[in-house]
C-alpha cells in the first residue's frame, strides 16, 4: 500500500526525534502511554491525508480517508514495535510491507469458509 510507504518515510524522517521521545518515556509508564497515544494520533494523519489526496476528497468530510488510516494503524503499530524491538535494524518500510502482507493473509483466512 502506497500510504504505508508514505508513513514509513515520515517515520524515517523523524527517526531521531522519535528515538529521543521514546528514551524519555521509557522510564515512566504514564509518559510512555501518553507519548504512544500522541504519536499514533499524529501518525494517523499521514495516511488519511494521502488517501484523501488520492481520492480528491476532504479527510474531514469523507469517511474513506480516516477509515483507511484506522485500518492501517494497527498493522503499522505491529511493524513499528517489531522494528523498535529489533534495535531498529533494517528498513521500517520493509517491516510495514511484511505486516501488510500478513494482514492480507489474515483477511484471506477469515474469508474462507470453515472446513469441517
Biopython code that builds the backbone (N, CA, C, O; Angstrom):
import numpy as np
from Bio.PDB.StructureBuilder import StructureBuilder

atoms = [
    (1, "UNK", "N", (0.844, -1.169, 0.000)),
    (1, "UNK", "CA", (0.000, 0.000, 0.000)),
    (1, "UNK", "C", (0.890, 1.233, 0.000)),
    (1, "UNK", "O", (1.796, 1.363, 0.824)),
    (2, "UNK", "N", (0.626, 2.117, -0.916)),
    (2, "UNK", "CA", (1.449, 3.315, -1.051)),
    (2, "UNK", "C", (1.361, 4.203, 0.186)),
    (2, "UNK", "O", (2.337, 4.864, 0.540)),
    (3, "UNK", "N", (0.202, 4.226, 0.848)),
    (3, "UNK", "CA", (0.061, 5.037, 2.061)),
    (3, "UNK", "C", (1.019, 4.563, 3.144)),
    (3, "UNK", "O", (1.541, 5.374, 3.909)),
    (4, "UNK", "N", (1.252, 3.259, 3.214)),
    (4, "UNK", "CA", (2.191, 2.716, 4.202)),
    (4, "UNK", "C", (3.607, 3.176, 3.904)),
    (4, "UNK", "O", (4.376, 3.457, 4.824)),
    (5, "UNK", "N", (3.956, 3.253, 2.635)),
    (5, "UNK", "CA", (5.287, 3.728, 2.258)),
    (5, "UNK", "C", (5.464, 5.190, 2.650)),
    (5, "UNK", "O", (6.531, 5.583, 3.123)),
    (6, "UNK", "N", (4.428, 5.991, 2.455)),
    (6, "UNK", "CA", (4.478, 7.399, 2.849)),
    (6, "UNK", "C", (4.654, 7.495, 4.361)),
    (6, "UNK", "O", (5.436, 8.311, 4.850)),
    (7, "UNK", "N", (3.927, 6.661, 5.098)),
    (7, "UNK", "CA", (4.030, 6.656, 6.554)),
    (7, "UNK", "C", (5.433, 6.236, 6.992)),
    (7, "UNK", "O", (6.003, 6.841, 7.900)),
    (8, "UNK", "N", (5.984, 5.221, 6.365)),
    (8, "UNK", "CA", (7.341, 4.766, 6.699)),
    (8, "UNK", "C", (8.358, 5.869, 6.437)),
    (8, "UNK", "O", (9.279, 6.064, 7.230)),
    (9, "UNK", "N", (8.199, 6.584, 5.338)),
    (9, "UNK", "CA", (9.114, 7.680, 5.023)),
    (9, "UNK", "C", (8.989, 8.805, 6.046)),
    (9, "UNK", "O", (9.985, 9.428, 6.415)),
    (10, "UNK", "N", (7.757, 9.065, 6.505)),
    (10, "UNK", "CA", (7.522, 10.085, 7.521)),
    (10, "UNK", "C", (8.237, 9.707, 8.817)),
    (10, "UNK", "O", (8.866, 10.553, 9.453)),
    (11, "UNK", "N", (8.139, 8.446, 9.203)),
    (11, "UNK", "CA", (8.812, 7.966, 10.414)),
    (11, "UNK", "C", (10.330, 8.063, 10.251)),
    (11, "UNK", "O", (11.028, 8.516, 11.158)),
    (12, "UNK", "N", (10.829, 7.641, 9.105)),
    (12, "UNK", "CA", (12.274, 7.682, 8.866)),
    (12, "UNK", "C", (12.804, 9.108, 8.978)),
    (12, "UNK", "O", (13.897, 9.327, 9.500)),
    (13, "UNK", "N", (12.042, 10.066, 8.493)),
    (13, "UNK", "CA", (12.461, 11.463, 8.549)),
    (13, "UNK", "C", (12.475, 11.993, 9.985)),
    (13, "UNK", "O", (13.223, 12.917, 10.304)),
    (14, "UNK", "N", (11.646, 11.403, 10.844)),
    (14, "UNK", "CA", (11.539, 11.857, 12.239)),
    (14, "UNK", "C", (12.210, 10.889, 13.208)),
    (14, "UNK", "O", (11.964, 10.949, 14.412)),
    (15, "UNK", "N", (13.035, 10.018, 12.704)),
    (15, "UNK", "CA", (13.626, 8.926, 13.492)),
    (15, "UNK", "C", (14.337, 9.419, 14.757)),
    (15, "UNK", "O", (14.099, 8.885, 15.840)),
    (16, "UNK", "N", (15.196, 10.417, 14.638)),
    (16, "UNK", "CA", (15.943, 10.898, 15.804)),
    (16, "UNK", "C", (15.006, 11.435, 16.878)),
    (16, "UNK", "O", (15.191, 11.155, 18.062)),
    (17, "UNK", "N", (14.004, 12.204, 16.469)),
    (17, "UNK", "CA", (13.033, 12.755, 17.409)),
    (17, "UNK", "C", (12.250, 11.632, 18.093)),
    (17, "UNK", "O", (12.034, 11.672, 19.304)),
    (18, "UNK", "N", (11.830, 10.644, 17.326)),
    (18, "UNK", "CA", (11.067, 9.527, 17.884)),
    (18, "UNK", "C", (11.923, 8.734, 18.862)),
    (18, "UNK", "O", (11.435, 8.325, 19.916)),
    (19, "UNK", "N", (13.190, 8.511, 18.533)),
    (19, "UNK", "CA", (14.088, 7.787, 19.435)),
    (19, "UNK", "C", (14.266, 8.543, 20.748)),
    (19, "UNK", "O", (14.218, 7.941, 21.821)),
    (20, "UNK", "N", (14.468, 9.850, 20.673)),
    (20, "UNK", "CA", (14.644, 10.656, 21.874)),
    (20, "UNK", "C", (13.391, 10.608, 22.740)),
    (20, "UNK", "O", (13.474, 10.393, 23.949)),
    (21, "UNK", "N", (12.243, 10.806, 22.126)),
    (21, "UNK", "CA", (10.989, 10.778, 22.874)),
    (21, "UNK", "C", (10.753, 9.407, 23.493)),
    (21, "UNK", "O", (10.231, 9.312, 24.604)),
    (22, "UNK", "N", (11.126, 8.359, 22.796)),
    (22, "UNK", "CA", (10.968, 7.001, 23.308)),
    (22, "UNK", "C", (11.864, 6.763, 24.523)),
    (22, "UNK", "O", (11.433, 6.150, 25.499)),
    (23, "UNK", "N", (13.110, 7.245, 24.468)),
    (23, "UNK", "CA", (14.026, 7.081, 25.606)),
    (23, "UNK", "C", (13.521, 7.845, 26.827)),
    (23, "UNK", "O", (13.593, 7.342, 27.948)),
    (24, "UNK", "N", (13.016, 9.043, 26.615)),
    (24, "UNK", "CA", (12.498, 9.846, 27.723)),
    (24, "UNK", "C", (11.299, 9.153, 28.361)),
    (24, "UNK", "O", (11.179, 9.107, 29.585)),
    (25, "UNK", "N", (10.426, 8.623, 27.536)),
    (25, "UNK", "CA", (9.198, 7.997, 28.033)),
    (25, "UNK", "C", (9.430, 6.619, 28.639)),
    (25, "UNK", "O", (8.602, 6.142, 29.415)),
    (26, "UNK", "N", (10.538, 5.974, 28.299)),
    (26, "UNK", "CA", (10.773, 4.586, 28.724)),
    (26, "UNK", "C", (10.749, 4.411, 30.238)),
    (26, "UNK", "O", (10.311, 3.368, 30.723)),
    (27, "UNK", "N", (11.200, 5.385, 30.980)),
    (27, "UNK", "CA", (11.271, 5.254, 32.432)),
    (27, "UNK", "C", (10.004, 5.614, 33.171)),
    (27, "UNK", "O", (9.947, 5.476, 34.393)),
    (28, "UNK", "N", (8.988, 6.071, 32.467)),
    (28, "UNK", "CA", (7.764, 6.499, 33.131)),
    (28, "UNK", "C", (6.563, 5.951, 32.371)),
    (28, "UNK", "O", (6.267, 6.419, 31.272)),
    (29, "UNK", "N", (5.862, 4.964, 32.939)),
    (29, "UNK", "CA", (4.741, 4.341, 32.224)),
    (29, "UNK", "C", (3.647, 5.324, 31.799)),
    (29, "UNK", "O", (3.074, 5.179, 30.719)),
    (30, "UNK", "N", (3.355, 6.319, 32.633)),
    (30, "UNK", "CA", (2.305, 7.277, 32.274)),
    (30, "UNK", "C", (2.738, 8.125, 31.084)),
    (30, "UNK", "O", (1.949, 8.371, 30.172)),
    (31, "UNK", "N", (3.986, 8.570, 31.094)),
    (31, "UNK", "CA", (4.505, 9.360, 29.978)),
    (31, "UNK", "C", (4.565, 8.492, 28.725)),
    (31, "UNK", "O", (4.253, 8.949, 27.626)),
    (32, "UNK", "N", (4.970, 7.239, 28.903)),
    (32, "UNK", "CA", (5.050, 6.326, 27.754)),
    (32, "UNK", "C", (3.676, 6.129, 27.111)),
    (32, "UNK", "O", (3.554, 6.169, 25.887)),
    (33, "UNK", "N", (2.646, 5.918, 27.926)),
    (33, "UNK", "CA", (1.295, 5.729, 27.389)),
    (33, "UNK", "C", (0.823, 6.986, 26.664)),
    (33, "UNK", "O", (0.246, 6.905, 25.580)),
    (34, "UNK", "N", (1.069, 8.143, 27.266)),
    (34, "UNK", "CA", (0.682, 9.403, 26.637)),
    (34, "UNK", "C", (1.431, 9.599, 25.323)),
    (34, "UNK", "O", (0.837, 9.955, 24.306)),
    (35, "UNK", "N", (2.734, 9.365, 25.356)),
    (35, "UNK", "CA", (3.563, 9.550, 24.163)),
    (35, "UNK", "C", (3.111, 8.628, 23.039)),
    (35, "UNK", "O", (3.031, 9.046, 21.884)),
    (36, "UNK", "N", (2.817, 7.381, 23.372)),
    (36, "UNK", "CA", (2.368, 6.416, 22.362)),
    (36, "UNK", "C", (1.045, 6.881, 21.740)),
    (36, "UNK", "O", (0.873, 6.827, 20.523)),
    (37, "UNK", "N", (0.121, 7.334, 22.581)),
    (37, "UNK", "CA", (-1.173, 7.804, 22.082)),
    (37, "UNK", "C", (-1.001, 9.013, 21.168)),
    (37, "UNK", "O", (-1.610, 9.081, 20.100)),
    (38, "UNK", "N", (-0.175, 9.960, 21.587)),
    (38, "UNK", "CA", (0.027, 11.173, 20.790)),
    (38, "UNK", "C", (0.747, 10.858, 19.484)),
    (38, "UNK", "O", (0.390, 11.399, 18.437)),
    (39, "UNK", "N", (1.750, 9.995, 19.530)),
    (39, "UNK", "CA", (2.483, 9.637, 18.319)),
    (39, "UNK", "C", (1.561, 8.943, 17.325)),
    (39, "UNK", "O", (1.587, 9.246, 16.132)),
    (40, "UNK", "N", (0.753, 8.018, 17.813)),
    (40, "UNK", "CA", (-0.141, 7.293, 16.915)),
    (40, "UNK", "C", (-1.194, 8.214, 16.310)),
    (40, "UNK", "O", (-1.529, 8.080, 15.133)),
    (41, "UNK", "N", (-1.721, 9.150, 17.104)),
    (41, "UNK", "CA", (-2.700, 10.101, 16.568)),
    (41, "UNK", "C", (-2.051, 10.992, 15.510)),
    (41, "UNK", "O", (-2.640, 11.261, 14.463)),
    (42, "UNK", "N", (-0.843, 11.439, 15.795)),
    (42, "UNK", "CA", (-0.112, 12.276, 14.845)),
    (42, "UNK", "C", (0.172, 11.515, 13.554)),
    (42, "UNK", "O", (0.003, 12.050, 12.458)),
    (43, "UNK", "N", (0.600, 10.272, 13.691)),
    (43, "UNK", "CA", (0.936, 9.472, 12.517)),
    (43, "UNK", "C", (-0.292, 9.104, 11.693)),
    (43, "UNK", "O", (-0.176, 8.929, 10.480)),
    (44, "UNK", "N", (-1.452, 8.981, 12.307)),
    (44, "UNK", "CA", (-2.667, 8.613, 11.579)),
    (44, "UNK", "C", (-3.048, 9.676, 10.550)),
    (44, "UNK", "O", (-3.723, 9.377, 9.566)),
    (45, "UNK", "N", (-2.617, 10.907, 10.776)),
    (45, "UNK", "CA", (-2.926, 11.973, 9.821)),
    (45, "UNK", "C", (-2.225, 11.755, 8.480)),
    (45, "UNK", "O", (-2.745, 12.164, 7.442)),
    (46, "UNK", "N", (-1.066, 11.124, 8.488)),
    (46, "UNK", "CA", (-0.308, 10.925, 7.250)),
    (46, "UNK", "C", (-1.052, 10.044, 6.257)),
    (46, "UNK", "O", (-1.260, 10.474, 5.122)),
    (47, "UNK", "N", (-1.471, 8.816, 6.628)),
    (47, "UNK", "CA", (-2.194, 8.002, 5.639)),
    (47, "UNK", "C", (-3.567, 8.573, 5.299)),
    (47, "UNK", "O", (-4.020, 8.436, 4.162)),
    (48, "UNK", "N", (-4.234, 9.206, 6.253)),
    (48, "UNK", "CA", (-5.541, 9.796, 5.953)),
    (48, "UNK", "C", (-5.391, 10.898, 4.906)),
    (48, "UNK", "O", (-6.185, 10.983, 3.969)),
    (49, "UNK", "N", (-4.381, 11.731, 5.068)),
    (49, "UNK", "CA", (-4.127, 12.783, 4.085)),
    (49, "UNK", "C", (-3.745, 12.225, 2.731)),
    (49, "UNK", "O", (-4.162, 12.748, 1.697)),
    (50, "UNK", "N", (-2.948, 11.160, 2.730)),
    (50, "UNK", "CA", (-2.548, 10.514, 1.483)),
    (50, "UNK", "C", (-3.771, 9.987, 0.739)),
    (50, "UNK", "O", (-3.922, 10.225, -0.459)),
    (51, "UNK", "N", (-4.642, 9.271, 1.447)),
    (51, "UNK", "CA", (-5.842, 8.703, 0.817)),
    (51, "UNK", "C", (-6.760, 9.824, 0.337)),
    (51, "UNK", "O", (-7.309, 9.744, -0.762)),
    (52, "UNK", "N", (-6.930, 10.859, 1.145)),
    (52, "UNK", "CA", (-7.781, 11.984, 0.743)),
    (52, "UNK", "C", (-7.255, 12.626, -0.538)),
    (52, "UNK", "O", (-8.027, 12.933, -1.446)),
    (53, "UNK", "N", (-5.945, 12.826, -0.608)),
    (53, "UNK", "CA", (-5.353, 13.401, -1.822)),
    (53, "UNK", "C", (-5.571, 12.500, -3.026)),
    (53, "UNK", "O", (-5.918, 12.976, -4.107)),
    (54, "UNK", "N", (-5.369, 11.197, -2.845)),
    (54, "UNK", "CA", (-5.559, 10.240, -3.943)),
    (54, "UNK", "C", (-6.996, 10.242, -4.453)),
    (54, "UNK", "O", (-7.238, 10.145, -5.656)),
    (55, "UNK", "N", (-7.949, 10.354, -3.523)),
    (55, "UNK", "CA", (-9.364, 10.313, -3.902)),
    (55, "UNK", "C", (-9.906, 11.683, -4.297)),
    (55, "UNK", "O", (-10.998, 11.784, -4.857)),
    (56, "UNK", "N", (-9.145, 12.733, -4.007)),
    (56, "UNK", "CA", (-9.614, 14.083, -4.309)),
    (56, "UNK", "C", (-10.761, 14.516, -3.410)),
    (56, "UNK", "O", (-11.680, 15.211, -3.843)),
    (57, "UNK", "N", (-10.694, 14.093, -2.144)),
    (57, "UNK", "CA", (-11.755, 14.417, -1.187)),
    (57, "UNK", "C", (-11.137, 15.048, 0.056)),
    (57, "UNK", "O", (-9.917, 15.079, 0.214)),
    (58, "UNK", "N", (-11.990, 15.543, 0.921)),
    (58, "UNK", "CA", (-11.552, 16.088, 2.197)),
    (58, "UNK", "C", (-11.551, 14.974, 3.240)),
    (58, "UNK", "O", (-12.528, 14.237, 3.371)),
    (59, "UNK", "N", (-10.455, 14.856, 3.978)),
    (59, "UNK", "CA", (-10.374, 13.829, 5.022)),
    (59, "UNK", "C", (-11.395, 14.077, 6.124)),
    (59, "UNK", "O", (-11.774, 13.149, 6.839)),
    (60, "UNK", "N", (-11.841, 15.316, 6.266)),
    (60, "UNK", "CA", (-12.824, 15.634, 7.292)),
    (60, "UNK", "C", (-14.261, 15.445, 6.852)),
    (60, "UNK", "O", (-15.166, 15.422, 7.685)),
    (61, "UNK", "N", (-14.486, 15.306, 5.540)),
    (61, "UNK", "CA", (-15.851, 15.197, 5.029)),
    (61, "UNK", "C", (-16.174, 13.824, 4.457)),
    (61, "UNK", "O", (-17.348, 13.481, 4.312)),
    (62, "UNK", "N", (-15.168, 13.041, 4.133)),
    (62, "UNK", "CA", (-15.368, 11.730, 3.518)),
    (62, "UNK", "C", (-14.847, 10.671, 4.485)),
    (62, "UNK", "O", (-13.734, 10.811, 4.993)),
    (63, "UNK", "N", (-15.610, 9.624, 4.753)),
    (63, "UNK", "CA", (-15.154, 8.629, 5.734)),
    (63, "UNK", "C", (-14.003, 7.748, 5.253)),
    (63, "UNK", "O", (-13.312, 7.148, 6.076)),
    (64, "UNK", "N", (-13.784, 7.656, 3.948)),
    (64, "UNK", "CA", (-12.766, 6.726, 3.450)),
    (64, "UNK", "C", (-11.344, 7.033, 3.932)),
    (64, "UNK", "O", (-10.637, 6.102, 4.317)),
    (65, "UNK", "N", (-10.894, 8.289, 3.930)),
    (65, "UNK", "CA", (-9.529, 8.533, 4.422)),
    (65, "UNK", "C", (-9.321, 8.135, 5.889)),
    (65, "UNK", "O", (-8.354, 7.434, 6.189)),
    (66, "UNK", "N", (-10.196, 8.559, 6.814)),
    (66, "UNK", "CA", (-9.943, 8.137, 8.197)),
    (66, "UNK", "C", (-10.149, 6.640, 8.423)),
    (66, "UNK", "O", (-9.477, 6.052, 9.270)),
    (67, "UNK", "N", (-11.063, 6.013, 7.682)),
    (67, "UNK", "CA", (-11.239, 4.563, 7.808)),
    (67, "UNK", "C", (-9.984, 3.848, 7.313)),
    (67, "UNK", "O", (-9.517, 2.902, 7.948)),
    (68, "UNK", "N", (-9.443, 4.293, 6.193)),
    (68, "UNK", "CA", (-8.203, 3.695, 5.677)),
    (68, "UNK", "C", (-7.075, 3.834, 6.692)),
    (68, "UNK", "O", (-6.322, 2.889, 6.928)),
    (69, "UNK", "N", (-6.962, 5.017, 7.290)),
    (69, "UNK", "CA", (-5.924, 5.240, 8.302)),
    (69, "UNK", "C", (-6.154, 4.348, 9.518)),
    (69, "UNK", "O", (-5.209, 3.791, 10.078)),
    (70, "UNK", "N", (-7.411, 4.217, 9.919)),
    (70, "UNK", "CA", (-7.724, 3.378, 11.083)),
    (70, "UNK", "C", (-7.387, 1.914, 10.827)),
    (70, "UNK", "O", (-6.968, 1.209, 11.746)),
    (71, "UNK", "N", (-7.562, 1.453, 9.610)),
    (71, "UNK", "CA", (-7.212, 0.073, 9.271)),
    (71, "UNK", "C", (-5.705, -0.117, 9.173)),
    (71, "UNK", "O", (-5.184, -1.172, 9.534)),
    (72, "UNK", "N", (-5.016, 0.886, 8.693)),
    (72, "UNK", "CA", (-3.567, 0.791, 8.542)),
    (72, "UNK", "C", (-2.842, 0.866, 9.881)),
    (72, "UNK", "O", (-1.829, 0.191, 10.064)),
    (73, "UNK", "N", (-3.332, 1.663, 10.810)),
    (73, "UNK", "CA", (-2.583, 1.946, 12.026)),
    (73, "UNK", "C", (-2.265, 0.721, 12.882)),
    (73, "UNK", "O", (-1.132, 0.627, 13.354)),
    (74, "UNK", "N", (-3.177, -0.224, 13.120)),
    (74, "UNK", "CA", (-2.777, -1.394, 13.920)),
    (74, "UNK", "C", (-1.689, -2.217, 13.227)),
    (74, "UNK", "O", (-0.787, -2.740, 13.881)),
    (75, "UNK", "N", (-1.780, -2.326, 11.922)),
    (75, "UNK", "CA", (-0.764, -3.059, 11.168)),
    (75, "UNK", "C", (0.570, -2.322, 11.253)),
    (75, "UNK", "O", (1.617, -2.938, 11.455)),
    (76, "UNK", "N", (0.523, -1.016, 11.099)),
    (76, "UNK", "CA", (1.724, -0.203, 11.238)),
    (76, "UNK", "C", (2.297, -0.334, 12.646)),
    (76, "UNK", "O", (3.507, -0.485, 12.819)),
    (77, "UNK", "N", (1.419, -0.276, 13.657)),
    (77, "UNK", "CA", (1.863, -0.343, 15.051)),
    (77, "UNK", "C", (2.658, -1.624, 15.306)),
    (77, "UNK", "O", (3.700, -1.596, 15.962)),
    (78, "UNK", "N", (2.162, -2.740, 14.788)),
    (78, "UNK", "CA", (2.859, -4.017, 14.956)),
    (78, "UNK", "C", (4.236, -3.951, 14.300)),
    (78, "UNK", "O", (5.236, -4.330, 14.910)),
    (79, "UNK", "N", (4.287, -3.473, 13.067)),
    (79, "UNK", "CA", (5.567, -3.376, 12.357)),
    (79, "UNK", "C", (6.519, -2.417, 13.070)),
    (79, "UNK", "O", (7.712, -2.696, 13.190)),
    (80, "UNK", "N", (5.997, -1.302, 13.536)),
    (80, "UNK", "CA", (6.812, -0.294, 14.206)),
    (80, "UNK", "C", (7.433, -0.853, 15.479)),
    (80, "UNK", "O", (8.621, -0.652, 15.732)),
    (81, "UNK", "N", (6.635, -1.553, 16.281)),
    (81, "UNK", "CA", (7.159, -2.095, 17.535)),
    (81, "UNK", "C", (8.128, -3.249, 17.292)),
    (81, "UNK", "O", (9.095, -3.408, 18.037)),
    (82, "UNK", "N", (7.884, -4.047, 16.269)),
    (82, "UNK", "CA", (8.863, -5.083, 15.908)),
    (82, "UNK", "C", (10.187, -4.438, 15.500)),
    (82, "UNK", "O", (11.261, -4.923, 15.856)),
    (83, "UNK", "N", (10.098, -3.349, 14.755)),
    (83, "UNK", "CA", (11.288, -2.620, 14.317)),
    (83, "UNK", "C", (12.028, -2.028, 15.517)),
    (83, "UNK", "O", (13.251, -2.132, 15.609)),
    (84, "UNK", "N", (11.273, -1.399, 16.446)),
    (84, "UNK", "CA", (11.901, -0.845, 17.645)),
    (84, "UNK", "C", (12.551, -1.945, 18.471)),
    (84, "UNK", "O", (13.681, -1.795, 18.933)),
    (85, "UNK", "N", (11.830, -3.062, 18.658)),
    (85, "UNK", "CA", (12.345, -4.176, 19.462)),
    (85, "UNK", "C", (13.587, -4.811, 18.846)),
    (85, "UNK", "O", (14.399, -5.402, 19.558)),
    (86, "UNK", "N", (13.738, -4.693, 17.537)),
    (86, "UNK", "CA", (14.914, -5.265, 16.862)),
    (86, "UNK", "C", (16.126, -4.339, 16.957)),
    (86, "UNK", "O", (17.186, -4.646, 16.411)),
    (87, "UNK", "N", (15.974, -3.223, 17.639)),
    (87, "UNK", "CA", (17.057, -2.245, 17.680)),
    (87, "UNK", "C", (17.085, -1.378, 16.440)),
    (87, "UNK", "O", (18.114, -0.788, 16.109)),
    (88, "UNK", "N", (15.960, -1.300, 15.756)),
    (88, "UNK", "CA", (15.777, -0.501, 14.545)),
    (88, "UNK", "C", (16.686, -0.975, 13.432)),
    (88, "UNK", "O", (17.236, -0.181, 12.668)),
    (89, "UNK", "N", (16.831, -2.287, 13.359)),
    (89, "UNK", "CA", (17.613, -2.887, 12.278)),
    (89, "UNK", "C", (16.755, -2.989, 11.034)),
    (89, "UNK", "O", (15.557, -3.261, 11.111)),
    (90, "UNK", "N", (17.367, -2.772, 9.910)),
    (90, "UNK", "CA", (16.636, -2.853, 8.651)),
    (90, "UNK", "C", (15.781, -1.621, 8.431)),
    (90, "UNK", "O", (15.813, -0.666, 9.207)),
    (91, "UNK", "N", (15.025, -1.670, 7.364)),
    (91, "UNK", "CA", (14.178, -0.539, 6.986)),
    (91, "UNK", "C", (12.770, -0.734, 7.531)),
    (91, "UNK", "O", (12.183, -1.805, 7.380)),
    (92, "UNK", "N", (12.234, 0.294, 8.159)),
    (92, "UNK", "CA", (10.867, 0.237, 8.659)),
    (92, "UNK", "C", (9.897, -0.048, 7.519)),
    (92, "UNK", "O", (8.929, -0.788, 7.694)),
    (93, "UNK", "N", (10.152, 0.532, 6.360)),
    (93, "UNK", "CA", (9.274, 0.348, 5.201)),
    (93, "UNK", "C", (9.106, -1.139, 4.877)),
    (93, "UNK", "O", (7.997, -1.584, 4.581)),
    (94, "UNK", "N", (10.187, -1.903, 4.930)),
    (94, "UNK", "CA", (10.102, -3.340, 4.643)),
    (94, "UNK", "C", (9.284, -4.063, 5.705)),
    (94, "UNK", "O", (8.514, -4.969, 5.387)),
    (95, "UNK", "N", (9.447, -3.671, 6.953)),
    (95, "UNK", "CA", (8.653, -4.271, 8.025)),
    (95, "UNK", "C", (7.173, -3.988, 7.859)),
    (95, "UNK", "O", (6.337, -4.852, 8.122)),
    (96, "UNK", "N", (6.848, -2.780, 7.424)),
    (96, "UNK", "CA", (5.446, -2.430, 7.188)),
    (96, "UNK", "C", (4.891, -3.259, 6.039)),
    (96, "UNK", "O", (3.762, -3.747, 6.111)),
    (97, "UNK", "N", (5.670, -3.419, 4.990)),
    (97, "UNK", "CA", (5.203, -4.232, 3.860)),
    (97, "UNK", "C", (4.948, -5.679, 4.292)),
    (97, "UNK", "O", (3.967, -6.289, 3.868)),
    (98, "UNK", "N", (5.839, -6.234, 5.142)),
    (98, "UNK", "CA", (5.627, -7.603, 5.645)),
    (98, "UNK", "C", (4.363, -7.674, 6.500)),
    (98, "UNK", "O", (3.587, -8.622, 6.389)),
    (99, "UNK", "N", (4.161, -6.677, 7.345)),
    (99, "UNK", "CA", (2.972, -6.660, 8.199)),
    (99, "UNK", "C", (1.700, -6.521, 7.366)),
    (99, "UNK", "O", (0.688, -7.152, 7.671)),
    (100, "UNK", "N", (1.746, -5.698, 6.315)),
    (100, "UNK", "CA", (0.580, -5.581, 5.436)),
    (100, "UNK", "C", (0.309, -6.898, 4.722)),
    (100, "UNK", "O", (-0.847, -7.275, 4.530)),
    (101, "UNK", "N", (1.372, -7.603, 4.325)),
    (101, "UNK", "CA", (1.203, -8.925, 3.720)),
    (101, "UNK", "C", (0.545, -9.890, 4.692)),
    (101, "UNK", "O", (-0.333, -10.665, 4.311)),
    (102, "UNK", "N", (0.971, -9.841, 5.953)),
    (102, "UNK", "CA", (0.365, -10.698, 6.977)),
    (102, "UNK", "C", (-1.099, -10.333, 7.190)),
    (102, "UNK", "O", (-1.935, -11.212, 7.401)),
    (103, "UNK", "N", (-1.413, -9.033, 7.137)),
    (103, "UNK", "CA", (-2.812, -8.607, 7.284)),
    (103, "UNK", "C", (-3.652, -9.119, 6.123)),
    (103, "UNK", "O", (-4.791, -9.541, 6.317)),
    (104, "UNK", "N", (-3.092, -9.082, 4.916)),
    (104, "UNK", "CA", (-3.800, -9.618, 3.751)),
    (104, "UNK", "C", (-4.043, -11.108, 3.883)),
    (104, "UNK", "O", (-5.127, -11.596, 3.565)),
    (105, "UNK", "N", (-3.030, -11.837, 4.356)),
    (105, "UNK", "CA", (-3.191, -13.279, 4.566)),
    (105, "UNK", "C", (-4.253, -13.559, 5.624)),
    (105, "UNK", "O", (-5.057, -14.480, 5.477)),
    (106, "UNK", "N", (-4.253, -12.768, 6.682)),
    (106, "UNK", "CA", (-5.255, -12.947, 7.736)),
    (106, "UNK", "C", (-6.656, -12.690, 7.195)),
    (106, "UNK", "O", (-7.591, -13.424, 7.515)),
    (107, "UNK", "N", (-6.803, -11.658, 6.381)),
    (107, "UNK", "CA", (-8.100, -11.355, 5.779)),
    (107, "UNK", "C", (-8.555, -12.501, 4.889)),
    (107, "UNK", "O", (-9.720, -12.897, 4.928)),
    (108, "UNK", "N", (-7.643, -13.030, 4.092)),
    (108, "UNK", "CA", (-7.981, -14.170, 3.232)),
    (108, "UNK", "C", (-8.416, -15.371, 4.066)),
    (108, "UNK", "O", (-9.385, -16.051, 3.727)),
    (109, "UNK", "N", (-7.703, -15.627, 5.150)),
    (109, "UNK", "CA", (-8.046, -16.751, 6.026)),
    (109, "UNK", "C", (-9.434, -16.567, 6.629)),
    (109, "UNK", "O", (-10.213, -17.517, 6.705)),
    (110, "UNK", "N", (-9.738, -15.362, 7.053)),
    (110, "UNK", "CA", (-11.046, -15.099, 7.662)),
    (110, "UNK", "C", (-12.187, -15.198, 6.656)),
    (110, "UNK", "O", (-13.323, -15.480, 7.036)),
    (111, "UNK", "N", (-11.903, -14.972, 5.397)),
    (111, "UNK", "CA", (-12.939, -15.053, 4.358)),
    (111, "UNK", "C", (-13.262, -16.491, 3.971)),
    (111, "UNK", "O", (-14.360, -16.774, 3.491)),
    (112, "UNK", "N", (-12.320, -17.391, 4.177)),
    (112, "UNK", "CA", (-12.533, -18.789, 3.779)),
    (112, "UNK", "C", (-13.589, -19.433, 4.659)),
    (112, "UNK", "O", (-13.641, -19.201, 5.866)),
    (113, "UNK", "N", (-14.433, -20.250, 4.031)),
    (113, "UNK", "CA", (-15.407, -20.969, 4.856)),
    (113, "UNK", "C", (-14.682, -21.977, 5.754)),
    (113, "UNK", "O", (-13.641, -22.526, 5.392)),
    (114, "UNK", "N", (-15.245, -22.194, 6.898)),
    (114, "UNK", "CA", (-14.656, -23.157, 7.835)),
    (114, "UNK", "C", (-14.723, -24.550, 7.233)),
    (114, "UNK", "O", (-15.746, -24.949, 6.675)),
    (115, "UNK", "N", (-13.638, -25.277, 7.350)),
    (115, "UNK", "CA", (-13.642, -26.655, 6.848)),
    (115, "UNK", "C", (-14.120, -27.570, 7.967)),
    (115, "UNK", "O", (-13.754, -27.412, 9.132)),
    (116, "UNK", "N", (-14.934, -28.511, 7.581)),
    (116, "UNK", "CA", (-15.492, -29.428, 8.596)),
    (116, "UNK", "C", (-15.132, -30.828, 8.278)),
    (116, "UNK", "O", (-15.507, -31.744, 9.010)),
]
sb = StructureBuilder()
sb.init_structure("model")
sb.init_model(0)
sb.init_chain("A")
sb.init_seg("    ")
for serial, (resi, resn, name, xyz) in enumerate(atoms, 1):
    if name == "N":
        sb.init_residue(resn, " ", resi, " ")
    sb.init_atom(name, np.array(xyz, "f"), 0.0, 1.0, " ", f" {name:<3s}", serial, name[0])
structure = sb.get_structure()
